[in-house]
Structures are given as C-alpha cells and as structure tokens.
Amino acid sequence: MFVNLTEVLLNEGRTVTMQIEPELAQVTVGGETYPVSGRAAVTLTITNVGKGKAEVRGEGRIVFRARCGRCLKDVEETLELVIDRTVYAPDRMPSPEDGDDQEYMNGYQMDVEELLRNEIVINWPMKILCRPDCRGICRQCGQDLNTGTCDCDTFVPDPRMAVIKDIFNGSKEV
C-alpha cells in the first residue's frame, strides 16, 4: 500500500494523520517465514519539519505464530511497533552513508507495508519463548521438560578438566 506524501513534503508545517490497515499475511525474518494471525490498524502522523523533510510517527501491533526457542511449541507472539522515521523528498534525499537508505520511499510515495516490514525486523525479539521459565527439551531423548522429567544422564563434564582426565586415563593404560 502506497501513500502519497507530496502535500506534506512540499508544504512546511503541514501535518497529516491517517489510519492504515496493514495487509501483511506473513513476515519473513532471518530467512524464516512466520504467519500473521492478527494485526491492528497502524496510526501514522506525518509532519513536515523542513523543506522536503517530514517525520513519520506511528504505532501498531502485529501478532504472529512462531515456535518456542526451547521446547518448539507453537507460540502466539505480539509485537508492538513504534515508528519514528524521517523521510525526504526525492531532491532532498541524504546520501546512504548518512543512515537510513529508505527503501520504503519511491519518489513522493511511501510504501507502508515495506516500512512496517522494516520496523518488524528492527523490533524482532532476540528469543521467542512459550513462557519465561521454559525448560526446553532433553537433548538426549527429546522429552518436554515442562511436562515431566526423564532419566537421561545430564552430567556435563567441565571442559577445563579434559586434560587431567586424559592424563588420568593415560596412567591407567600403563
């Protein structure tokens, strides 16, 4: 969905507020695709702050389905988006070295879906968990440790002691 920003970018002091219903059916982050299960209308306020320059501020919410990073259960995750960007008229576009390359701008047209995709990637959680204290799955048998325990040996030797263990095992062979 494209929004024409000509009026705002060419008229100093001009402000426009709009609500946009995003049409995202899925989001792709880090090569993985996640289905979108809910989204709220995005409210955008676009204000001219100088010749050919405007601030885009807004809020939105997107709900997507993913897998827990520890136990692999399906999780519904909500991502609150807070948009705070500066856009430029084509003749006022800063050089790419100055920061944002604004791939969501095409002349005076702003691609709102692309802007939202950028915000989703920026705000993506580091780890998605079904709950903060998720215990995950057993590395040996695959038992979900949130629902029960297993009898697998969970002892992990200290790697710093490997040299001493090798010396000890070497003296046994003699």
trRosetta pair geometry for C-beta under 8 A, 3 or more apart (Angstrom, degrees):
i j d omega theta_ij theta_ji phi_ij phi_ji
1 20 6.5 164 106 -165 148 123
1 22 7.8 -140 20 -122 132 48
1 23 6.6 126 -30 5 113 116
1 111 7.4 125 72 -156 43 56
1 112 4.9 -28 83 45 97 113
1 113 5.7 114 25 -30 76 98
2 106 7.5 -56 -126 47 126 116
2 109 4.5 -6 -171 -174 122 114
2 110 6.7 144 -156 71 64 39
2 111 5.6 -34 -96 -93 75 58
2 112 7.3 -179 -103 -1 20 83
3 18 7.1 170 -131 65 140 160
3 20 7.4 -83 -62 -82 128 139
3 44 7.8 -143 -13 79 176 155
3 109 7.1 144 68 -157 37 61
3 110 4.9 -22 59 60 93 95
3 112 5.8 68 -12 -46 111 109
4 7 7.5 70 121 3 95 89
4 108 6.1 33 -159 122 70 102
4 109 5.9 -33 -97 -100 57 71
5 8 5.0 -58 -167 48 78 111
5 9 5.1 71 133 -23 96 108
5 46 6.4 -115 -125 170 106 155
5 54 6.5 -146 -176 37 127 155
5 87 6.6 -13 148 107 174 142
5 108 5.3 -149 63 179 75 76
5 109 7.2 166 12 -101 86 18
5 110 5.5 60 -28 -15 124 110
6 9 6.2 -65 -138 43 23 103
6 10 5.9 2 171 -3 64 119
6 108 4.3 42 -70 169 77 152
7 10 6.6 -73 -141 44 18 98
7 11 6.1 -19 174 12 60 121
7 14 6.3 -137 142 158 82 157
7 16 7.1 86 90 -50 117 137
8 11 6.8 -78 -134 49 19 89
8 14 5.0 -152 -125 100 54 116
8 15 7.5 59 -125 -110 105 19
8 16 5.5 -95 -73 6 119 117
8 46 5.0 -16 -139 125 169 115
8 47 7.4 -128 -160 -129 117 9
8 48 5.2 -174 176 -54 71 94
8 54 5.1 49 138 -102 115 153
9 48 6.6 165 -106 -104 23 103
9 52 5.6 29 179 -137 96 45
9 53 7.5 96 -139 -7 79 13
9 54 5.6 -92 -87 -22 69 121
9 87 7.5 -80 -87 108 114 100
9 88 7.6 95 -136 -177 123 28
9 89 4.4 138 167 -72 132 97
9 108 6.2 -140 33 -132 143 97
10 52 7.6 25 -87 -86 49 61
10 89 7.2 91 -67 -93 69 139
11 14 4.0 65 93 -32 107 134
11 48 6.1 -164 87 -15 57 164
12 48 5.3 -148 -131 127 33 130
12 50 7.0 5 -121 -135 101 16
12 51 6.6 -31 -76 -76 110 57
13 48 5.9 -27 17 74 19 109
14 47 7.5 178 93 -148 47 48
14 48 4.7 53 46 3 78 124
15 45 6.6 -3 -171 -175 102 92
15 46 7.0 162 -152 85 53 49
15 47 4.5 -6 -105 -104 90 82
15 48 7.3 -122 -64 15 53 73
16 45 7.5 170 87 -152 44 48
16 46 5.0 -8 59 58 91 99
17 43 7.0 0 -173 -176 96 91
17 44 7.1 172 -150 91 51 50
17 45 4.8 -13 -102 -103 85 78
17 46 7.7 180 -80 20 37 66
18 43 7.6 172 90 -151 38 51
18 44 5.4 -11 61 60 84 95
18 46 7.7 1 13 3 102 106
19 41 4.7 20 -179 161 107 128
19 42 7.1 154 -156 77 56 43
19 43 5.3 -25 -100 -98 78 68
19 44 7.7 165 -92 19 28 72
20 41 6.6 152 71 -165 32 78
20 42 5.0 -23 63 62 90 96
20 44 6.4 16 2 0 114 116
20 112 5.3 -78 148 175 166 163
21 39 7.8 112 -168 107 66 114
21 41 5.3 -46 -86 -107 65 83
21 42 7.9 168 -89 17 17 77
22 39 5.2 -93 63 159 110 150
22 41 7.9 166 0 -126 74 36
22 42 5.9 64 -38 -12 103 118
22 60 7.0 75 -20 -168 129 148
22 62 7.4 -40 68 -90 152 108
22 112 7.2 -138 -100 129 81 108
22 113 6.5 128 -146 -105 89 73
22 116 5.6 78 -115 -79 137 176
23 113 6.6 -42 49 -94 89 123
24 27 6.2 24 177 -65 131 84
24 36 5.2 95 117 -26 94 163
24 39 6.4 123 56 -71 99 156
24 62 6.9 -11 74 -129 140 132
24 113 6.5 154 -65 -144 88 95
24 116 6.6 -125 -41 111 135 137
24 117 7.6 160 -102 -73 130 82
25 35 7.2 -37 155 -147 68 72
25 36 5.8 -160 -176 39 20 108
26 33 5.3 21 164 -179 130 100
26 34 6.3 161 -161 79 79 41
26 35 5.2 -46 -102 -107 91 44
26 36 5.8 -147 -84 -7 29 86
26 64 8.0 93 -142 -133 50 113
27 33 7.3 165 85 -151 35 57
27 34 5.3 -16 61 59 84 96
27 36 6.2 88 -17 -61 91 101
27 62 7.3 81 -39 147 140 148
27 64 5.9 -66 27 -97 117 151
27 117 6.9 173 -136 -124 91 77
27 120 5.3 -109 -148 150 144 157
28 31 7.3 -3 -179 -132 98 9
28 32 6.9 172 -150 85 63 37
28 33 4.8 -26 -96 -97 84 74
28 34 7.6 170 -86 16 34 71
29 32 6.2 -23 69 61 65 86
29 34 7.0 -8 21 3 100 117
29 120 6.9 -122 -69 129 120 101
29 121 5.6 172 -117 -109 99 75
29 124 5.1 145 -158 -104 156 153
30 124 7.9 175 -16 141 108 165
34 64 4.4 58 135 168 121 129
34 65 6.2 -177 -173 69 88 54
34 66 5.2 -24 -125 -78 127 87
35 64 6.6 157 86 -155 41 79
35 65 5.1 0 64 39 92 109
36 39 6.0 9 170 -45 127 111
36 62 6.1 -60 -136 -171 112 103
36 63 7.0 103 -166 77 68 54
36 64 5.2 -49 -104 -97 53 83
37 63 5.1 -67 71 111 85 100
37 64 6.4 140 10 -121 83 25
37 65 5.4 78 -30 -36 123 97
37 76 6.2 -67 55 -132 148 108
38 61 7.9 -17 119 120 96 98
38 62 7.4 157 92 -164 60 41
38 63 3.6 16 56 44 99 125
39 60 7.4 2 -172 174 89 108
39 61 6.8 169 -152 94 48 63
39 62 4.9 -3 -109 -114 88 70
39 63 6.8 -143 -64 23 48 74
40 60 5.9 180 77 -161 89 65
40 61 4.2 41 20 49 119 98
40 62 7.7 -122 21 -66 72 42
41 60 7.3 -116 115 -120 29 92
42 58 5.6 46 172 161 93 133
42 59 7.1 -172 -148 90 65 37
42 60 3.6 -23 -102 -79 87 128
42 81 7.3 -27 -117 79 110 130
42 83 7.6 50 -169 -6 118 137
42 112 7.2 167 73 -179 142 120
42 116 6.8 -117 -65 -90 161 120
43 58 5.5 -179 90 -147 53 87
43 59 5.7 5 50 50 96 81
43 60 7.3 174 19 -68 59 75
44 56 6.1 -20 -162 -165 108 91
44 57 7.3 144 -155 78 56 40
44 58 4.0 -32 -98 -80 60 133
44 83 7.0 -27 -110 75 87 143
44 112 7.5 -111 -38 -123 153 116
45 56 7.7 154 78 -154 47 43
45 57 5.0 -19 60 66 95 92
45 58 6.5 166 14 -75 65 71
46 54 5.4 28 180 160 89 131
46 55 7.2 175 -149 84 46 48
46 56 5.2 -8 -103 -103 83 73
46 57 7.9 177 -79 25 38 63
46 87 7.8 -25 -142 35 110 125
47 54 6.1 164 81 -159 35 83
47 55 5.1 -9 58 53 92 95
47 57 7.6 2 8 11 106 106
48 53 7.1 104 -159 80 63 53
48 54 5.0 -47 -95 -97 48 90
49 53 5.5 -66 69 110 82 99
49 54 6.3 135 9 -122 82 32
49 55 5.3 57 -23 -19 131 99
49 86 7.5 -70 44 -130 134 104
50 53 4.2 7 66 51 96 120
51 92 6.9 175 116 -91 78 147
52 88 5.8 36 144 -165 92 74
52 89 3.4 -87 -149 22 96 118
52 91 6.3 -97 -127 72 154 84
52 92 3.3 138 119 -10 137 149
53 86 6.4 -4 -171 -177 95 106
53 87 7.6 161 -153 85 49 44
53 88 5.6 -15 -102 -106 68 74
53 89 7.5 -83 -52 0 43 83
53 92 6.1 -112 -57 133 81 147
54 86 7.1 161 84 -156 38 60
54 87 5.3 -17 64 61 90 90
54 88 7.8 178 23 -81 70 30
55 84 7.5 -17 -171 -161 100 66
55 85 7.3 153 -159 85 54 43
55 86 5.6 -34 -100 -100 61 71
55 87 8.0 157 -103 18 13 74
56 83 6.2 -49 125 140 93 116
56 84 7.6 165 87 -145 61 21
56 85 4.5 -10 58 65 105 94
56 86 7.3 -180 15 -89 79 19
56 87 5.7 48 -21 -11 118 112
56 110 7.4 156 -90 -150 152 163
56 115 7.5 -69 128 -154 153 149
57 83 6.2 157 -155 94 30 79
57 84 5.5 18 -110 -104 80 66
57 85 7.9 -176 -71 29 44 59
58 81 7.7 1 107 117 90 102
58 82 7.8 173 89 -158 48 38
58 83 4.0 6 54 50 87 121
59 80 7.6 -20 -162 -177 92 86
59 81 6.6 148 -159 87 43 70
59 82 5.9 -8 -105 -107 76 61
59 83 7.1 -144 -64 17 30 84
60 80 7.9 160 87 -162 43 47
60 81 4.4 -8 63 59 86 118
60 83 7.3 34 8 -18 101 112
60 116 7.0 -41 72 -121 157 110
60 119 8.0 92 52 102 116 150
61 78 6.3 -8 -171 -171 107 99
61 79 7.0 156 -156 80 57 51
61 80 5.6 -23 -104 -108 85 57
61 81 6.7 -163 -79 15 31 84
62 78 7.5 159 84 -154 40 54
62 79 5.1 -14 63 59 88 102
62 81 6.7 46 -1 -24 98 118
62 116 7.7 114 -50 179 138 116
62 120 6.5 -25 46 -102 152 114
63 76 6.0 13 179 178 106 98
63 77 7.1 167 -153 83 59 40
63 78 5.0 -24 -99 -99 82 72
63 79 7.6 178 -85 18 33 72
64 76 7.6 171 87 -152 28 57
64 77 5.8 -22 64 62 77 90
64 79 7.0 8 10 -2 105 115
65 74 6.0 -9 -170 -168 106 102
65 75 7.1 151 -155 77 57 44
65 76 5.8 -32 -97 -99 70 65
65 77 7.7 147 -107 17 19 80
66 74 7.7 148 82 -152 27 56
66 75 5.5 -29 71 64 75 95
66 77 5.6 -6 23 3 115 126
66 128 4.8 -8 102 136 139 168
67 72 5.0 -7 180 -151 120 55
67 73 6.9 150 -153 72 69 25
67 74 6.3 -48 -99 -95 62 44
67 75 6.7 114 -142 13 14 94
67 128 7.3 105 80 93 39 124
68 71 4.9 4 91 51 136 76
68 72 5.9 -84 60 -29 83 11
68 73 4.8 26 4 47 123 76
68 74 7.9 -49 -15 -1 83 5
68 75 5.2 107 -62 -34 76 127
68 128 6.4 -130 -121 116 37 82
68 129 5.5 48 -148 -147 91 40
68 130 4.0 -37 -87 -30 136 93
68 134 5.9 -162 -178 -145 135 167
69 127 4.7 -88 25 -165 162 89
69 128 5.4 128 -28 60 99 63
69 129 5.9 -58 34 -77 95 67
70 129 6.2 25 7 -123 111 92
70 130 7.6 -106 53 14 98 93
70 134 4.5 147 63 118 139 121
70 135 7.2 164 149 91 136 20
70 136 3.5 -97 176 -88 98 85
70 137 7.3 160 154 -1 66 70
71 130 6.2 -48 49 8 116 132
71 134 5.5 -124 -9 -175 113 118
71 135 7.4 55 -66 68 116 57
71 136 5.2 -159 -65 -131 70 31
71 137 5.5 124 -127 -41 61 86
71 144 5.5 62 -155 -138 116 93
71 145 7.5 -133 -98 39 110 76
71 146 5.9 -22 -91 -5 159 123
72 137 6.9 -11 10 -21 106 133
73 130 4.9 28 66 -77 120 144
73 144 7.9 64 -52 -130 108 133
75 128 5.9 173 74 159 144 108
75 129 7.3 141 -99 118 164 20
75 130 5.0 -140 -87 -96 115 66
77 125 6.9 -113 -170 9 142 137
77 128 5.6 -70 -70 -137 149 115
79 120 6.4 72 121 -132 156 78
79 123 5.8 124 -173 114 110 118
79 124 7.4 -25 -120 -102 141 45
79 125 7.5 -133 -99 -26 99 93
80 123 7.6 -122 76 175 53 148
81 116 7.0 -6 -149 -141 170 78
81 119 4.8 68 -150 140 117 132
81 120 7.0 -44 -91 -73 122 61
81 123 6.1 -164 -107 21 67 160
82 123 7.9 128 29 -86 73 142
83 115 7.0 44 -134 156 137 113
83 119 5.6 -58 -91 -93 88 147
85 100 7.0 141 -148 -143 99 171
85 115 7.1 -116 8 -148 161 113
86 100 7.5 150 58 43 80 143
87 102 6.5 123 -125 -133 75 134
87 105 5.7 152 -150 -82 108 133
87 110 6.3 -42 -124 -92 163 124
88 92 4.5 -135 -174 96 108 94
88 93 4.8 153 96 -93 130 49
88 94 6.5 153 -27 -8 162 76
88 102 7.2 -130 31 -34 91 171
88 105 7.4 60 54 179 65 174
89 92 4.6 64 55 21 86 107
89 93 7.4 -116 88 -44 42 71
89 108 6.7 -1 -132 -94 74 85
90 93 6.0 -18 -155 -27 34 115
90 107 5.2 -24 -56 -134 130 52
90 108 6.9 -74 -20 -49 101 66
93 102 7.2 -131 -139 52 105 141
93 105 7.8 -179 -106 99 115 143
94 98 4.1 -67 149 58 129 151
94 99 7.3 25 96 41 139 86
95 98 5.3 108 63 -9 71 101
96 101 5.0 17 -128 -103 94 96
102 105 4.3 -4 157 16 113 116
103 114 6.4 -117 109 166 86 135
103 118 7.7 151 56 -70 99 128
104 110 6.0 31 137 -163 95 74
104 111 4.7 -131 -160 59 71 88
104 112 7.7 88 -174 -79 122 15
104 114 3.9 180 -108 100 88 110
104 115 4.3 104 -166 -63 164 73
104 118 6.4 -95 -39 -8 128 134
105 109 7.2 142 -160 81 53 52
105 110 5.7 -26 -101 -103 68 68
105 111 7.6 -142 -69 12 21 82
106 109 4.7 -23 70 69 88 104
106 110 7.9 171 25 -86 69 22
106 111 6.6 58 -2 -31 108 104
110 115 6.5 19 170 -40 103 134
111 114 3.9 41 105 18 118 116
111 115 6.5 163 92 -16 63 84
112 115 5.4 -52 -147 36 35 116
112 116 6.3 36 153 -19 66 104
113 116 5.7 -55 -151 37 30 112
113 117 6.5 35 150 -22 64 103
114 117 5.5 -47 -146 32 35 115
114 118 6.6 39 152 -20 63 101
115 118 5.8 -53 -154 33 31 112
115 119 6.6 27 150 -15 64 107
116 119 5.6 -55 -146 39 35 111
116 120 6.2 40 153 -24 67 103
117 120 5.6 -51 -148 32 31 114
117 121 6.6 30 155 -17 64 104
118 121 5.9 -57 -152 36 31 109
118 122 6.3 28 153 -17 66 109
119 122 5.6 -55 -144 39 33 112
119 123 6.0 9 163 0 68 115
120 123 6.3 -71 -140 51 24 95
120 124 6.4 53 154 -63 62 87
121 124 5.7 -23 -151 -20 30 118
125 128 5.6 112 81 -73 128 71
129 132 6.3 100 98 -94 143 30
129 134 4.9 -160 -168 10 107 132
130 134 5.3 104 49 -86 89 133
130 146 7.8 -42 76 -67 136 168
131 134 5.3 134 59 -54 72 85
134 146 6.2 -40 -144 -72 66 126
135 145 3.8 -104 114 104 120 113
135 146 5.3 167 35 -67 99 65
136 145 5.8 19 72 34 56 120
136 146 7.9 124 20 -34 19 91
137 142 5.5 -6 171 -156 125 45
137 143 6.5 160 -158 76 74 36
137 144 5.6 -42 -101 -98 84 47
137 145 6.3 178 -111 -6 24 89
138 141 4.9 7 95 49 134 79
138 142 6.0 -54 64 1 86 12
138 143 4.4 35 5 42 123 86
138 145 6.2 124 -49 -56 75 102
138 150 4.9 -23 -61 27 160 144
138 152 5.4 124 -172 26 134 145
139 152 8.0 -169 59 130 67 155
140 150 7.6 -163 69 110 103 146
140 152 4.2 161 58 -147 137 147
140 153 7.7 74 -33 48 164 64
141 150 5.2 -176 51 -162 137 158
141 152 5.4 -158 -7 -55 110 129
143 147 8.0 -130 173 66 82 92
143 148 6.4 -84 178 83 118 93
143 149 7.3 62 127 172 146 19
143 150 4.1 163 18 -52 154 123
143 152 7.7 -173 17 -5 122 120
144 147 4.7 42 95 21 110 107
144 148 7.2 70 78 35 73 76
145 148 7.4 -101 -134 75 33 39
145 149 6.7 40 -136 -104 77 53
145 150 7.6 -79 -91 -1 81 95
157 161 6.3 -109 171 66 101 115
157 162 7.3 111 122 -75 124 75
157 165 7.3 20 177 -51 150 154
158 161 4.5 74 79 2 98 109
159 162 5.5 -11 -166 -24 52 117
160 163 7.9 -41 171 16 44 98
161 164 5.1 -55 -165 44 68 113
161 165 5.8 74 136 -28 84 101
162 165 5.5 -55 -147 36 32 113
162 166 6.4 35 154 -22 66 103
163 166 5.7 -52 -151 33 32 112
163 167 6.6 31 150 -18 64 103
164 167 5.6 -52 -150 36 35 112
164 168 6.2 36 151 -20 66 106
165 168 5.6 -54 -147 38 31 113
165 169 6.1 27 156 -15 66 107
166 169 5.9 -54 -142 41 29 107
166 170 6.1 34 154 -24 63 109
167 170 5.6 -56 -148 35 28 115
167 171 6.6 27 155 -19 64 104
168 171 6.1 -56 -152 32 29 107
168 172 6.9 33 150 -23 61 104
169 172 5.6 -51 -155 28 38 117
169 173 7.1 39 151 -24 64 101
170 173 6.0 -53 -157 25 36 112
170 174 7.5 42 150 -29 62 98
171 174 6.0 -42 -160 14 42 117
